């Protein structure tokens, strides 16, 4: 049987058309479904992207400004090319601006500073920064925050924010206020085995003032520092020449020529400096050669049971009309904190105590008169005490046995709110520089021991004027 003949070419093409058409329709339906799925995915992704933006808008509307910033920033990070990215930046600027104002109403100027700094430094191109006077607002917030930190005796925070204010182009009224506060916080002078140094209470601007020196005392304006230059720089308190250094320039001069002095104290009202000289005292003037000597304890009649009372001057009253001194009766180990008239003719007892081991442990350490005149502080082996000049309201600020501190030198801050101290912890032979407040919180000021050397125990002063990083160095 013969096989069927092949269909003509035209017939073959004709019969193939329905199959091609069917496949084409299927492909088009698949393409449509794919396109629709793709559009759905893109639409979903767009919705997810816009979700962050919408959440930011919602939080901003509810005055949760910082949370809104987080959402807007996340949106920008994920969608840097989005047409909404620029709008998100504008919203962030608005949030920082409004948050700063919100916190200012609550007297939380530290938060206002943080927000406005972010606005000025990161989003200065936004309308909120341009139209809202962000820079002037920042200066205002910094000034207010500095005031608040100063009131709370958070000197480190106050100095940090006010230093930024001074470094900016803020108005003169803010600059002046900032400088006044920093002057009130002042500087601390201390001695180490490598000389005499000064530092700001926040630990900044450490600088050597003299290659050799102990017993620092600052002038009323903080421009000058008087000290004793001993034969050698040791932990033992030694007599020596009375010197003076100009803090800003580092220029050193001699105040008491060929004189033996120790533990000088500068009057808070003028250029008088009271000096211990053996068993008598002397008052000199830093700006002239005037000197006034006073009799020994025995000659002045300061005796007990016929035994002269040894005196040590430790400070002036805020008005400069009295001196603070310690009397000691060697045979009994009895100490008495007294106030003396500036002529040394009268003495009034403030408080009395007896040394441990009959005085063999050197019970008395140091004493200071608060600049506001309301309190005296004195350090003994048992701790640090505060007392009214009349002898009332005795208060133990530091209990050495329980707190584990042996305090050897103390000095009030210029605003009388804090007490600087040199001391060592139980079981530690190293002395530390610290600040203590009335709540007994002790904050140590860290020192680079490799640079400055070991701290000496009996030298400390705290006076007005902030240390400048650009000031002169110690003379060789």
Secondary structure by P-SEA (a helix, b strand, c coil): ccccccccaaaaaaaaaaaaaaaaaaaaaaaaaaaaaaaaaaaaaaaaaaaaaaaaaaaaaacaaaaaaaaaaaaaaacccccaaaaaaaaaaaaaaaaaaaaaaacaaaaaaaaaaaaaccccccaaaaaaaaaaaaaaaaaaaaaaaaaacaaaaaaaaaaaaaaccccaaaaaaaaaaaaaabbbbbcccccccccccccccccccccccccccccccccbbbbbbcccccccbbbbbbbcccccccbbbbccccccccbbbbbccccbbbbbcccbbbbbbccccbbbbbbcccccccccccbbbbbbbccccccccbbbbbbbcccccbbbbbcccccccbbbbccccccccccccccccbbbbbccccbbbbbcccbbbbbcccccccccccccccccccccbbbbcccccbbbbbbccccccbbbbbccccccbbbbbcccccccccccccccccccbbbbcccccccc
